[in-house]
Amino acid sequence: MYRQNNPVKNFVLLALLALPGLVSAKSSDAEQPIYIEADQVEIRDREGLSIYRGNVHIVQGTLRINGDEIRIRSSDQGLQKVSVAGKPATFIQLTDLDEEISAQGEEMEYLAKDNLLILDRHAVLVQRDNRFTGEHIVYNTQTNVVKAGPADESDSPGNTAPPRVTITIMPEKAADKAATTNSAAPQKPETEKK
C-alpha cells in the first residue's frame, strides 16, 4: 500500500536536520520551533524540493535566514542543498559561546554533504568581529576554513582586474572590547591617536 508523504512534515524534519547544522550553530536551536514566512510556497514532495518566494524569513532559535527566494532540496539521504537568493540574502546565528556569525550575499548555498557555505556576489562573512568580503567566499562549517576570491576567471573579462578580497581581523583585546561596547569599528593604533 502506497502512503502519501506529508510535505509539511517532511519539510519540518528536513529543516530540523539542516538549518542548525549551518556554521557552528547554537546546539539548543535544533530544539526550537521553526517559523517560516513567505509570500508563496511551492512544495514538490516527490522531487524533494521546497521553494519559498517573496520576502522569505526563516527563524529557529537564534537562527535567522532572510531572502527573496529560498530553495531546500532533500533526498532519502537527508538534506542536500539550501539555496538563498536576495539583495542581499542574509544569515545570522549565535554559537554555543554566544558569538554571532553572520553572512550575506546575493546568492548563498549550503551543501550539506560537504559542510560548505558558499556566498556569491557582494559576499560578506563575519565571525567574532573578523570580517571577510569579496565576490566569492567558501566557508567550511566543519573545519572553519575560509577561502575567498573571484568565483571564476569569467568574473574579470579582458584586462580588468578581479575584485579584491578584504579581510579585517580584530586583535583579541579589541575584539573583546568591541563585543562589550557593541562597536564593530576597528580601533586606531596608539600612534595615530591625537
N, C-alpha and C positions, 0 to 999 in steps of 0.2 A: 504494500500500500504506500503510495506516494504522499509524503507530508509536505505541505507548503511551508516554506520558511517564513518567519515573521521578519520583514525587513527592518522595522524599527528596533526590535530586539537584537537583531544581528548587528545593526549599527552601534547600538549602545555597548554591546560586548566588544566590538571592534575598537571603539573609542576608549573603553576602559583599558584595553590591552595596549593601545598605540600612543595615545596622547601623553600620558605621564612618562613614557619612555623617551620622549624627546628631551635632549640635553640631559643634564644631571638634575632631574626633577625632584621636587619635594615628594618623598615617598607617601605621605598622607594624602596627596592629591588623588591617587588611584581609588581612594575610599570615598571620595566626594561625588555628589551628583553632577551630571553633565547638563549644561544649559546651552541650547543652540537657538539662535535667532537668525532668520534669513527671509528675504522676500519670496524666494521659491526654493523648493526641494524636489529632487528627482532621485528616486532610489531604484536602481536596476539590480535587483537581488540576484538574479541568475548570473549576471556579469560580475557581481561583487563590487559594484560601484555606487557610491553615494555622491551626489552633486548638490551643493548648496550655493545659491546665487543671490546677489543683491545685498550689500551691506551685512555680510555674514559675521556673526560673533559666536565664538565657542568659549565657554568658561567651564573649568573644572578645578575647584580649589583655587590655587594661586595661578593656574594656567589661564592665559588669555591669548586667543588667536583671532585676528580680525583680517578680513579680506573682502574683495569684491566677489570672488568665487573660490570655493574650497571643494576639492575632489578627494575622496578617500577610496582607495582600491584595496580589496582584500581577496584572499583565496582560501582554499581549505587549510592552508598552512598558516593562516592569520593575516595580519596587516602586511601589505606590500609597499604601498606608497601613499603619502599625503601630499597634495599639491595645493598651494595657496597663491592666488594672483590678486594684486591690488596696487593701488597707487598711494601709499605703499601697503603691502601686506605686512602685518606685524605679529610678533610672537613675544610674549613676556611670561616668565615663570620664576618662582623662587626655588632655591635649592634647599636641602635639609639644613644647611648652615645659614638660611635666610638671606642668601646673596641673590640678587636679581640677575637673571640672564635675559637679555633681550636681543631680538634680531628683526631686521626688516629688509625688504627688497621688493621690487615689482613682481618678482616670482620667487617662491620658496618651495622647496621639495624635500621631503623627508623619506629616505629609502630605508625601511625598517631592517631588512636583512643585512645591510652594510653599515647601519648606525650612522648614516650620513645626513646632515642637514646642509642643503645646497641653496645658496642665496644668489640671485642674479639681478643685475641692473639696479644701480644705486643701493648696493648691499651694505649693511651695517651689522656688526656683531659686537655686543658689549657684554663683558663679564668682569665683575669686580672693578669697575671703573676703567678697565682696559678696553680700548676701542679699536676695531678693525673696520676700515671702509675700503670699498673697491667695487668693481663691476661684477666680480665673481668670487664668492667665498665658499669654501667647503669646510665644514666643521664635523669632525668625527666625534660623536657624542659619547663614545665609549672610551676613547684614548685621549680626548681633549686636544687633538691636533687640529690646527687651523692652517689652511692653505688659501692664499688669495692671489688674484691676478686677473688678466683678461680671460674671458670664457674660452676663446679660441683665437686663432690668428685672424679670422674674418672680422673681429671686433675693431681692428685697426687697418682699414684698407689703405693701399698705397703707401705713401711715406709718413702717414700720420702716426705719431707715437701712441702706443696703447695707453688707456687711462692708468694712472698710477694708483698704487695701494698706499693708504696712510694708516699708520698704527700709532696709538697713544698708549704708552704703558706707564701707569702710575706707580711711583715708589710706594713701598708698603706703608710708610708713615703718612704720605699724602693721601693714599687710598683710604687708610683708616680715618684720617681727618675729614676727607670728602664724604665718607659714609656717615660720619656723625653730624656733619653740617649740611648734608644733602646737597653739596656742591660738587658738580662733576667737572668744573673748570680746573685745568692744571695750575699748580702753584708756580709762581715765578721763582727762579733761583735767587738766593740771598744776595748775590752781587748785582742783580738788576733792580732790586727794590730801592726806592729813594727815601 
